[in-house]
Amino acid sequence: MTRHELSLLALTVCVGILCGLLAGCEDRFRYPCQDPKNWELAECKPPICTATGTCPDQLIKPEQEKK
């Protein structure tokens, strides 16, 4: 293998790994109540969420909660 072919192979492998890592990216929430779509659920409202410490006001920064 020539030096040029080896460089091309290394670049191809790096690009492939990068594409694979980026393909796995998506929005995920650690707790269901962090997702604004779930804020109306019973489990995300007191007193249920208070007992587990997963109320939206406990999990979200104040500036994000207004959105």
Phi, psi and omega in degrees: 000135179279167181297321180296315179295321179294319178296318179295320178296316179298318178296317179298318179295316179298316179296320178297317178295317179299316178297320178296319179292319180290332179292336181274359182279133173197163179286123178227149179241138180291321179240144180302327183283356173283337180280120180304335179295336184261002185297339180272353179290152181298325181290347180256011179239148177298150005271353184297311184287337179294321181293326182264350181073028182244024176293144181305322180291342176271337186259336187252141175295144183306321182290335178277333184292332183286342184287000000 
